[in-house]
């Protein structure tokens, strides 16, 4: 049989394709074979190593498939060729000496590199087995080779890893070791050997028990045996003799190590020198023992403290039985806490009154019994009919150990954090509303800039067009823009950017005067009750805005009671000492409550947010309650909601008490009352960074006969004022880079008597007074007539009306 034109029967011969002759030693080898050559070739091809036969002439007369694949040639192209024909010179140089020795009858086994034509530099393990005839002459060499490139790389990586581990462990200032399951040590680090005063190999085999202090020997051996048997990490502290004879305290931590199939391989451990700390601990213990005589007085002092602390404290046995209780009283605690002694904590009278916490307390006792500290916040749900108030407690359970370190007792502590939680929630709500206020204030300010141009432009159009249809369109648009003005006013009130006319007023009198209006708004299906402050205590508020707030709340209550109900108005005085939103002092609380549908907690939490509403689309803007909140905060108070689904809603407004009731403010004179006559057209410099607003102001003033110059920013406006010396400077308060206040300050520095009129979407009265004490403010948006009246008032040295836009709002 042949393969690739090669006679398979010749695979064991010394020639290529030549049958052995009579008397040839090879013939004697072939003749007694029990398998035919094809079977032998199949066996050789299935082996995972490369096998070949090289005759005494260094020709390949046999090879299996792995070797042929190594050469990347068919077997027929290899058989009969010499080694020099198939193996490159650099590869043959690493093997020539070993091949020569093998052909001389000396077996060879070696590792050599091999530059493979396609796979690059590889590493091979080669064995040359001489094939000798009966007379001892060598007929050839059996070649057995393996590619061990990956194995060698892995071995190198392992060696590097072990060396790196050795460097790290030798650098560590603690004793480290690794043992087998039988206790013999595979590894110790340099610190271990140095402590024992031995070389590393000696330290690996020495008897560690010989270094244990005699007084600690039995304990350490017992703890070591028990720790290893537990198959868990364990710690031992004991004295060991250092190489210089000094006894040192070592704290060792050992842990089991397991194989991939979970079998125990041995243990790994590390020990650190804790002599200083241990001696300090022992000294402390000695001092405690020496002061045993003073324990009685100390216990008396402790009991005095134990009974005077503000927290509820209970001392328990490890099983949870109450041993001692302190005498601290709280609204939720049983009046006779001593009744709990001798009972499990969860059966104490206090906790029996608040069921549902037994499992939590059992878990706490179990955790503390294991040496852990249990901490959790517990809410006690009250029962008003039984006189049990609700409370939030900060509960801890921790172990108390005796001198030997054994857990002898458990200490239960409960701190009432109900008021703290309420204060935190109020603070969180306050911060959230403050952030929302800043956002809505910025939006409203930008809207006012837009509405200034829209309202002013529409006002001019309505005065000039004669076409009735266009006039109607313009009037409708102006009315819609004025609604936008009112909307921004509500936003500014919420954000406290809109300055209110806060002055002393009487809440009870204001609500009494609103009774007819409330009757018309609420209708006959709603019953109204009034429990108002009869002392008529004055508070600080804007009466107009307060009326709007009361009306908004009444309308909300009406909507929450579609089938009728009771709407109550109550005012009372109270003193506030600690509140996250309110300064300490005297206040009047105005509570407006209904018996309607109420709010879910998540709805009540967002009720004061602007644009948040549960009403259908088109039935509410979501600004009513936010305006109420903003008005109360800007008045120096706050607003809060108490609501529960199905039980109605109560909104409480808090106002600071005023010293006295102020006189009604005199109404400012109108622009026409101030007169329009002037000797010559006045000159005005307009400074505004918004080109649309600036264009409207300039056009409006020019239309009214003023001589107008304009500037787009503070620096250019200052230069323009210095050059033209106008009768009036109109400045936008909010501008980038240089604000209106900064520009006004520089103008007044060189021209102290320069009349200035600020225009702004906010009402920054305090900031303006600081920058320019005599300057006036016209709030955006405004109509041309209001602008004209304001400029005339400034020229005449009269106050400017504070109303927004002279009726535009």
C-alpha positions in Angstrom: 0.0 0.0 0.0 1.3 3.5 -0.8 0.5 7.0 0.3 1.5 9.9 -1.9 3.6 7.6 -4.1 5.4 6.3 -1.1 5.4 2.6 -0.3 4.0 2.3 3.2 5.8 -1.0 3.7 9.0 0.9 3.7 8.2 3.1 6.7 10.5 1.3 9.0 13.4 0.8 6.5 16.6 2.6 6.1 15.7 3.8 2.6 13.0 5.7 0.8 10.7 3.4 -1.1 13.2 0.4 -0.9 12.0 -2.9 0.5 14.3 -4.5 3.0 16.5 -7.2 1.4 17.1 -10.7 2.7 19.3 -10.7 5.7 18.8 -7.0 6.3 18.4 -6.4 10.1 15.4 -4.2 9.3 13.7 -7.2 7.7 14.0 -9.1 10.9 12.3 -6.2 12.6 9.4 -6.0 10.2 8.7 -9.6 9.6 7.4 -10.4 13.2 5.1 -7.4 13.3 1.5 -8.3 14.4 0.0 -5.1 12.8 0.3 -4.1 9.2 2.1 -0.9 8.4 -1.1 1.0 7.7 -2.3 0.3 11.3 1.0 1.4 12.7 0.8 4.7 10.7 -2.7 5.3 12.0 -1.6 4.9 15.6 1.4 7.2 15.0 -0.9 9.9 13.4 -3.2 9.8 16.4 -0.4 10.6 18.9 -0.3 14.2 20.3 3.5 14.4 19.7 5.6 14.7 16.6 7.3 11.4 15.7 9.8 10.8 12.9 12.6 8.4 12.0 16.0 9.7 10.7 18.3 7.1 9.2 22.1 6.9 9.5 22.3 9.2 6.5 20.1 11.8 8.2 17.2 11.2 5.9 13.6 11.2 7.1 12.2 7.7 6.4 9.2 8.0 8.6 7.0 10.7 10.1 3.5 11.0 11.5 0.9 13.6 10.6 1.7 16.1 13.5 5.3 16.3 12.2 4.2 16.8 8.6 1.8 19.5 9.7 4.7 21.1 11.7 6.7 21.3 8.5 3.5 22.5 6.6 4.3 20.0 3.8 2.6 16.8 2.7 4.3 13.6 3.9 5.4 12.6 0.4 7.4 15.9 0.1 9.3 15.1 3.3 10.1 11.3 3.1 13.5 10.7 1.7 14.8 14.2 2.2 17.7 14.9 4.5 17.6 17.0 7.6 19.6 19.7 6.0 17.1 20.0 3.2 14.1 20.5 5.5 15.6 22.3 8.6 17.0 25.8 8.2 20.6 26.4 9.1 19.8 28.4 12.2 17.4 25.7 13.5 19.8 22.9 12.6 22.7 24.6 14.4 20.8 24.2 17.7 20.3 20.5 17.1 23.3 19.3 15.1 25.5 18.2 18.0 22.6 16.3 19.7 21.7 14.6 16.4 25.4 13.5 15.9 25.5 12.1 19.4 22.3 10.2 18.9 23.5 8.7 15.7 26.6 7.6 17.7 24.3 5.7 20.0 23.9 8.3 22.8 20.2 9.2 23.6 19.5 13.0 23.7 16.8 15.0 25.4 16.9 18.8 25.1 14.9 22.0 24.7 15.8 24.3 21.7 14.3 27.3 19.9 12.9 26.9 16.5 12.3 29.7 13.9 9.1 28.5 12.3 8.5 29.9 8.8 4.9 31.0 9.5 4.5 31.0 13.3 7.7 32.8 14.3 10.1 31.9 17.1 8.9 28.8 19.0 10.3 26.5 21.7 10.5 22.8 21.2 11.3 19.9 23.5 13.1 17.2 21.5 14.2 13.6 22.2 16.5 11.6 20.0 16.3 7.8 20.7 19.0 5.8 18.9 17.8 2.7 17.0 20.5 0.0 17.2 20.8 -3.3 15.4 21.6 -6.6 17.3 25.2 -6.1 16.6 25.1 -2.7 18.3 25.4 -0.6 15.2 23.0 2.4 15.0 20.5 2.1 12.2 18.9 5.5 12.8 17.3 7.8 15.3 13.7 8.0 16.5 12.6 11.7 16.7 10.0 12.6 19.4 9.3 16.4 19.6 6.7 18.7 21.2 5.9 22.4 20.8 6.2 23.8 24.4 6.1 27.5 23.5 2.9 28.2 25.5 4.0 26.0 28.4 7.3 27.8 28.6 5.5 31.2 28.5 3.2 30.1 31.3 6.1 28.9 33.3 8.0 32.2 32.8 4.9 34.1 33.9 4.5 31.9 36.9 8.1 32.4 37.9 7.7 36.2 37.5 4.5 36.1 39.5 6.2 34.1 42.3 9.1 36.4 42.3 6.9 39.5 42.4 4.9 37.9 45.3 8.2 37.2 47.1 9.3 40.8 46.7 6.0 42.1 48.0 5.9 39.7 50.9 9.5 40.3 51.9 8.8 44.1 51.9 5.8 43.7 54.2 6.5 44.5 57.8 4.5 41.6 59.1 5.2 37.9 59.4 3.6 35.9 56.6 3.4 32.2 55.9 1.6 29.6 53.7 1.0 26.0 54.9 -0.2 22.8 53.4 -3.1 20.8 54.8 -0.7 18.7 56.8 0.8 21.8 58.5 4.1 21.9 56.7 5.0 25.3 55.4 5.4 26.0 51.7 6.4 29.6 52.2 7.6 32.2 54.8 8.6 35.8 54.1 11.7 37.6 55.1 10.1 39.2 58.2 9.1 35.7 59.5 12.7 34.4 59.0 14.2 37.5 60.7 11.9 37.2 63.7 13.0 33.6 64.2 16.7 34.4 63.4 16.8 31.7 60.7 17.4 31.5 57.0 14.2 31.3 55.0 14.6 27.5 54.2 15.3 26.8 57.9 12.3 29.0 59.0 10.1 27.0 56.6 10.7 23.8 58.5 11.2 24.9 62.1 8.7 24.0 64.9 6.8 27.2 65.6 5.4 25.8 68.9 8.9 26.0 70.4 8.6 29.8 70.3 5.3 30.1 72.2 5.5 31.5 75.8 5.0 28.7 78.3 2.0 30.5 79.9 0.2 30.8 76.6 1.2 27.4 75.1 -2.0 25.4 75.9 -4.3 28.2 75.0 -2.6 29.0 71.7 -2.5 25.3 70.6 -6.1 24.8 71.5 -7.2 28.0 69.6 -5.1 27.0 66.6 -6.6 23.5 66.4 -10.2 24.9 66.9 -9.6 27.7 64.3 -8.3 25.3 61.7 -11.1 22.9 62.3 -13.7 25.7 61.8 -12.4 26.2 58.2 -13.0 29.9 58.8 -10.7 32.9 59.4 -9.5 33.0 63.1 -7.3 35.3 65.2 -4.8 34.5 67.9 -2.9 36.8 70.2 0.0 35.5 72.2 3.6 36.0 73.2 6.4 34.5 71.1 10.2 34.5 71.7 12.1 36.6 69.2 15.6 35.5 68.0 17.2 37.8 70.5 15.3 36.2 73.4 12.7 39.0 74.0 9.1 38.0 74.3 6.9 39.9 71.8 3.1 40.0 71.5 2.0 38.9 68.0 -1.5 39.1 66.7 -1.9 36.5 63.9 -4.8 36.1 61.5 -5.1 32.8 59.6 -7.6 31.7 56.9 -8.1 28.5 55.0 -7.3 28.2 51.3 -9.2 26.0 49.0 -8.6 24.4 45.6 -10.8 24.8 42.6 -12.9 21.8 43.5 -13.3 23.0 47.1 -10.7 20.8 48.8 -8.7 22.2 51.6 -5.2 23.0 50.5 -3.9 24.5 53.7 -3.8 27.9 55.4 -2.4 31.3 54.9 -1.5 33.6 57.8 0.0 36.9 58.8 1.1 38.2 62.2 1.9 41.7 63.4 3.7 42.9 66.4 1.2 44.4 68.9 3.5 44.4 71.9 3.1 48.2 72.6 -0.7 48.1 72.4 -1.0 44.9 74.3 1.2 46.1 77.1 -0.9 49.3 77.3 -4.0 47.1 77.4 -2.6 45.0 80.2 -1.5 48.0 82.1 -5.0 49.4 81.8 -6.4 46.2 83.1 -4.0 46.3 86.1 -5.1 49.9 86.9 -8.8 48.8 86.7 -8.1 46.0 89.1 -6.3 48.3 91.4 -9.2 50.7 91.5 -11.9 48.1 92.3 -12.4 49.7 95.6 -13.7 52.8 93.9 -16.3 51.0 91.8 -19.1 51.5 94.3 -18.8 55.3 94.1 -18.3 55.1 90.3 -21.5 53.0 90.0 -23.4 55.6 92.0 -22.2 58.3 89.7 -23.1 56.2 86.7 -26.6 55.5 87.9 -27.1 59.3 88.4 -26.1 59.9 84.8 -28.0 56.8 83.6 -31.2 58.2 85.1 -30.6 61.8 83.9 -29.8 61.4 80.3 -32.5 62.5 77.8 -32.5 59.1 75.9 -34.4 56.1 77.0 -31.8 53.5 78.1 -32.5 49.8 79.0 -29.9 47.3 80.2 -30.7 43.7 79.0 -29.3 40.2 79.5 -27.9 38.6 76.3 -31.3 36.9 75.8 -33.2 40.2 75.8 -34.5 40.1 79.4 -34.7 43.6 80.9 -32.3 44.0 83.8 -32.4 47.8 84.4 -34.2 50.9 83.0 -33.5 54.6 83.4 -36.1 57.0 84.5 -36.3 59.3 81.5 -39.9 60.3 80.7 -41.3 60.8 77.2 -44.8 61.2 75.9 -44.8 57.8 74.4 -43.1 55.9 77.3 -45.1 54.0 79.9 -45.5 56.0 83.1 -43.9 53.1 85.1 -41.0 51.7 83.1 -39.8 49.6 86.1 -42.6 47.1 85.2 -40.5 46.0 82.3 -37.7 44.5 84.5 -37.6 40.7 84.3 -39.6 40.6 81.0 -38.3 40.3 77.5 -37.9 43.8 76.0 -40.7 43.2 73.4 -43.1 42.5 76.2 -42.4 45.7 78.1 -45.5 47.9 78.8 -44.3 50.6 76.4 -43.8 48.3 73.5 -46.9 46.3 74.2 -48.8 49.6 73.7 -47.1 49.9 70.2 -47.5 46.4 68.7 -45.7 45.3 65.5 -42.1 45.7 66.6 -41.5 42.3 68.3 -39.5 40.8 65.4 -37.4 43.9 64.9 -36.4 43.8 68.6 -35.7 40.1 68.5 -33.4 40.7 65.5 -31.7 43.6 67.4 -31.1 41.3 70.4 -29.7 38.5 68.2 -27.4 41.0 66.4 -26.0 42.5 69.6 -25.6 39.0 71.0 -23.3 38.2 68.1 -21.2 41.2 69.0 -22.7 43.6 66.4 -24.3 47.0 66.9 -27.9 47.2 65.8 -29.1 50.7 64.7 -32.4 51.5 63.0 -35.0 54.2 62.8 -38.3 53.1 64.3 -41.7 54.8 63.8 -44.3 54.4 66.5 -47.8 54.8 65.1 -49.9 56.6 67.7 -53.6 56.0 68.7 -55.3 59.3 69.7 -58.3 57.5 71.2 -55.9 55.8 73.6 -53.8 58.8 74.2 -50.8 57.4 72.4 -48.8 59.9 70.4 -46.9 59.1 67.3 -43.1 59.3 67.4 -39.9 58.6 65.4 -37.1 56.9 67.4 -33.4 56.5 66.7 -32.9 53.0 68.2 -29.6 51.3 68.9 -28.8 47.9 70.5 -25.1 47.2 71.3 -23.2 44.5 73.3 -21.6 45.3 76.7 -18.6 43.1 77.4 -17.0 42.2 80.7 -13.3 42.3 81.5 -12.7 39.0 79.7 -14.3 40.3 76.6 -17.4 38.1 77.0 -20.8 39.8 76.2 -22.4 40.1 79.6 -25.2 42.6 78.8 -26.9 44.4 76.0 -27.6 48.2 76.0 -30.8 49.4 74.3 -31.1 53.2 73.6 -34.0 55.1 72.1 -33.7 58.8 71.2 -36.8 60.7 70.2 -36.0 62.4 66.9 -39.6 63.3 66.0 -39.1 67.0 66.1 -35.7 66.7 64.4 -37.4 64.7 61.5 -40.1 67.4 61.2 -37.5 70.1 61.2 -35.5 68.3 58.5 -38.5 67.8 56.4 -39.5 71.5 56.8 -35.9 72.5 55.9 -35.9 70.2 52.8 -39.2 71.7 51.7 -37.9 75.2 52.3 -34.7 74.6 50.3 -36.7 73.1 47.5 -39.1 76.0 47.4 -36.1 78.4 47.5 -34.6 76.8 44.5 -37.9 76.8 42.6 -38.2 80.5 43.5 -34.9 81.3 42.0 -35.8 79.5 38.8 -39.2 81.0 38.4 -37.9 84.5 39.3 -35.3 84.2 36.4 -38.0 83.0 34.0 -40.4 85.8 35.0 -37.7 88.4 34.6 -37.0 87.4 31.0 -40.8 87.3 30.3 -41.1 90.9 31.6 -38.5 92.0 29.1 -40.5 90.4 26.3 -43.8 91.7 27.7 -42.4 95.2 27.9 -42.0 95.3 24.1 -45.3 93.5 23.5 -47.5 95.5 25.8 -45.8 98.8 24.9 -46.1 98.1 21.2 -49.7 97.0 21.4 -50.6 100.1 23.4 -49.1 102.3 20.7 -51.0 100.4 18.0 -54.3 100.7 19.8 -53.9 104.5 20.0 -53.0 105.0 16.3 -55.1 102.6 14.2 -58.6 103.6 13.2 -59.7 100.3 11.5 -62.2 98.9 14.0 -61.4 95.3 13.1 -57.7 95.8 13.6 -58.3 97.8 16.7 -60.3 94.9 18.1 -57.5 92.4 17.3 -55.0 94.7 18.9 -57.1 95.2 22.0 -57.6 91.5 22.4 -53.9 90.9 22.0 -53.2 93.7 24.6 -55.6 92.1 27.0 -53.9 88.7 26.6 -50.5 90.3 27.1 -51.8 92.0 30.3 -52.8 88.5 31.5 -49.2 87.5 30.9 -48.1 90.4 33.0 -50.3 89.2 35.8 -48.9 85.7 35.4 -45.3 86.9 35.7 -46.4 89.0 38.7 -47.5 85.8 40.4 -44.3 84.1 39.5 -42.3 87.0 40.9 -44.4 86.9 44.1 -43.7 83.2 44.5 -39.9 83.7 43.9 -39.9 86.8 46.3 -38.4 88.8 43.5 -41.5 91.0 43.2 -41.4 93.6 46.0 -44.7 93.6 48.0 -46.1 96.6 49.8 -45.6 95.0 53.2 -47.0 97.1 56.1 -48.8 96.5 59.3 -52.4 95.3 58.8 -55.0 93.3 60.7 -55.7 89.7 59.4 -59.1 89.4 61.3 -60.4 92.7 60.0 -59.3 91.9 56.4 -61.1 88.5 56.4 -64.2 90.1 58.0 -64.3 92.6 55.2 -64.0 89.9 52.6 -67.2 88.0 53.8 -69.5 89.4 51.1 -67.0 88.5 48.4 -66.5 85.0 49.8 -70.3 84.5 49.9 -70.6 85.3 46.2 -67.6 83.2 45.2 -68.4 80.1 47.3 -72.1 79.9 46.7 -74.8 78.5 49.0 -73.6 74.9 49.3 -70.6 75.7 51.5 -70.9 76.6 55.2 -68.4 79.1 56.4 -67.1 79.3 60.0 -65.0 82.1 61.5 -62.8 81.9 64.6 -60.8 85.0 64.2 -58.4 86.8 66.5 -60.4 89.1 68.7 -57.4 91.0 69.9 -56.9 92.5 66.4 -53.2 91.9 66.5 -51.4 93.6 63.6 -49.1 91.6 61.3 -46.7 92.5 58.5 -48.2 91.7 55.1 -49.3 93.3 51.8 -53.1 93.7 52.3 -53.9 93.4 48.6 -51.8 90.3 48.1 -53.2 88.8 51.3 -56.7 89.3 50.0 -55.8 87.6 46.8 -54.2 84.7 48.7 -57.3 84.2 50.9 -59.5 84.3 47.8 -57.3 81.7 46.0 -57.4 79.4 49.0 -61.2 79.8 49.3 -61.6 78.9 45.6 -59.4 75.9 45.9 -61.5 74.8 48.9 -64.7 75.2 46.9 -63.3 73.1 44.1 -62.4 70.4 46.6 -66.0 70.3 47.9 -68.2 69.9 44.8 -71.0 68.5 46.9 -70.7 71.2 49.6 -68.9 71.2 52.9 -67.5 73.4 55.6 -64.8 76.1 55.0 -63.3 77.4 58.2 -61.2 80.6 58.9 -59.3 80.7 62.1 -56.6 83.1 63.3 -54.6 82.8 66.5 -51.4 84.3 67.9 -48.5 82.0 68.8 -44.9 82.3 69.8 -42.3 80.5 67.7 -38.9 79.7 69.1 -37.3 77.0 66.9 -38.3 76.7 63.3 -36.1 76.2 60.3 -38.1 78.7 58.2 -39.1 81.4 60.8 -37.2 83.7 63.0 -38.0 83.4 66.7 -40.8 85.8 67.8 -44.5 86.3 67.9 -46.7 85.4 64.9 -50.3 85.2 63.8 -51.4 81.9 62.2 -54.2 82.2 59.7 -55.6 78.7 59.0 -58.1 78.1 56.1 -59.4 74.6 56.2 -62.0 72.6 54.2 -63.7 69.2 54.6 -63.1 68.3 50.9 -61.3 65.5 49.2 -57.9 66.2 50.6 -54.5 65.5 49.1 -52.3 62.4 48.9 -48.9 62.9 50.6 -47.1 63.1 47.3 -49.5 65.8 46.0 -49.3 67.9 49.2 -45.5 67.8 49.0 -45.6 69.5 45.6 -48.6 71.8 46.1 -46.6 75.0 46.4 -44.5 74.3 43.3 -45.3 76.7 40.4 -47.4 75.2 37.6 -48.2 72.1 39.6 -51.9 71.4 39.5 -54.3 68.5 39.7 -57.0 70.3 37.9 -58.1 69.6 34.4 -56.4 71.4 31.5 -57.7 75.0 31.2 -59.1 75.0 34.8 -56.0 76.2 36.6 -52.5 77.6 36.0 -50.9 75.9 39.0 -49.7 79.3 40.3 -52.4 80.0 43.0 -50.7 78.2 45.9 -47.2 79.1 44.8 -48.2 82.8 44.9 -49.7 82.2 48.4 -46.4 80.7 49.5 -44.3 83.4 47.9 -46.4 86.1 49.5 -46.1 84.6 52.9 -42.3 84.1 52.6 -41.8 87.6 51.3 -43.8 89.0 54.2 -41.4 87.3 56.6 -43.5 84.3 57.4 -44.3 81.0 55.6 -47.1 78.7 54.4 -47.7 75.0 55.2 -50.3 72.4 54.3 -52.0 69.7 56.4 -54.0 67.4 54.3 -55.2 63.8 54.2 -57.2 62.0 51.5 -60.9 62.1 52.4 -60.4 64.3 55.5 -59.9 67.7 53.9 -57.1 70.2 53.7 -55.9 73.1 55.9 -53.5 75.7 54.6 -51.8 77.7 57.4 -50.3 81.1 56.8 -47.8 82.6 59.3 -47.2 86.3 59.6 -44.8 88.2 61.8 -46.5 90.4 64.4 -46.2 94.1 63.7 -45.6 96.8 66.3 -48.6 98.9 65.2 -51.1 99.3 62.3 -49.7 101.7 59.7 -51.5 104.5 58.0 -52.8 103.8 54.5 -50.2 104.9 52.0 -51.0 107.9 50.1 -51.9 107.2 46.5 -49.2 108.5 44.1 -50.1 111.3 41.8 -50.8 110.3 38.2 -48.7 111.4 35.3 -51.3 113.9 34.1 -51.6 115.4 37.6 -47.8 116.2 37.5 -48.3 118.1 34.3 -46.8 117.9 30.9 -45.5 121.3 30.4 -41.7 121.8 30.1 -39.7 124.7 28.8 -37.8 122.6 26.2 -37.7 119.0 25.2 -35.8 117.0 27.8 -32.8 114.8 26.9 -32.7 111.2 27.9 -29.9 108.6 27.7 -31.3 105.0 27.6 -28.9 102.2 28.7 -30.3 98.6 28.2 -28.6 95.5 26.9 -31.8 94.0 25.4 -32.1 95.6 21.8 -35.9 95.0 21.7 -36.6 96.6 25.0 -34.1 99.4 24.3 -35.7 100.0 20.9 -39.2 100.3 22.4 -38.1 102.7 25.2 -36.2 104.9 22.7 -39.1 104.9 20.2 -41.7 105.7 22.9 -39.7 108.6 24.3 -38.9 110.0 20.9 -42.6 109.8 20.0 -43.3 111.9 23.1 -40.8 114.6 22.1 -37.8 113.7 24.1 -34.3 113.9 22.7 -32.9 110.4 23.2 -29.5 108.8 23.0 -29.0 105.1 23.6 -26.2 102.7 24.7 -26.1 98.9 24.8 -24.0 98.4 27.9 -22.8 100.1 31.1 -19.3 101.3 30.0 -20.6 102.9 26.7 -23.6 104.4 28.6 -21.3 106.0 31.2 -19.2 107.6 28.4 -22.4 108.7 26.7 -23.7 110.4 29.8 -20.4 112.2 30.4 -20.5 113.5 26.8 -24.2 114.6 26.6 -25.1 115.4 30.3 -28.8 114.4 29.8 -31.7 115.5 32.0 -32.6 111.8 32.8 -30.7 108.5 32.6 -32.9 105.4 32.1 -31.0 102.3 33.1 -31.9 98.6 33.0 -31.0 97.2 36.4 -30.0 93.6 35.2 -27.3 93.7 32.6 -24.3 91.4 32.0 -20.7 92.3 32.9 -21.6 95.6 34.5 -25.0 95.8 36.2 -27.2 98.9 36.2 -26.4 99.5 39.8 -22.6 99.6 39.1 -23.1 101.9 36.1 -25.3 104.2 38.2 -22.7 104.3 40.9 -20.0 105.4 38.4 -22.3 108.1 36.9 -23.2 109.5 40.3 -19.5 109.6 41.2 -18.9 112.3 38.6 -22.4 113.8 38.5 -23.9 113.5 42.0 -27.2 115.3 41.0 -27.8 113.2 37.9 -31.5 112.1 37.8 -31.7 108.3 37.2 -34.7 106.0 36.5 -34.2 102.3 36.8 -36.3 99.9 34.8 -36.4 96.2 35.7 -38.4 93.0 35.6 -37.7 92.6 39.3 -38.3 95.1 42.1 -34.8 95.3 43.5 -35.7 98.3 45.7 -33.0 97.6 48.4 -30.2 97.1 45.9 -31.1 100.2 44.0 -31.2 102.3 47.2 -27.7 101.1 48.0 -26.3 102.0 44.6 -28.3 105.2 44.0 -30.3 106.4 47.1 -32.4 109.0 45.2 -33.0 106.9 42.1 -36.5 105.8 41.1 -37.7 102.5 39.7 -40.2 101.6 37.0 -41.2 97.9 36.9 -41.4 96.1 33.6 -43.5 95.7 31.7 -44.9 99.2 31.3 -46.9 101.2 28.7 -45.5 104.4 27.0 -47.8 106.6 29.1 -46.3 105.0 32.3 -42.8 105.6 31.0 -43.6 109.2 30.1 -45.1 109.8 33.6 -42.1 108.2 35.3 -39.5 110.3 33.3 -41.5 113.5 34.1 -41.7 112.6 37.8 -37.9 112.0 37.9 -37.2 115.4 36.2 -39.6 117.1 38.6 -38.0 115.4 41.6 -41.2 113.5 42.5 -41.6 109.8 43.4 -42.5 107.3 40.7 -45.7 105.3 41.1 -44.7 101.8 42.2 -47.6 100.0 40.4 -46.5 97.8 37.5 -47.0 99.6 34.3 -49.6 102.1 35.5 -52.4 99.7 35.2 -50.9 97.2 32.7 -50.9 94.6 35.3 
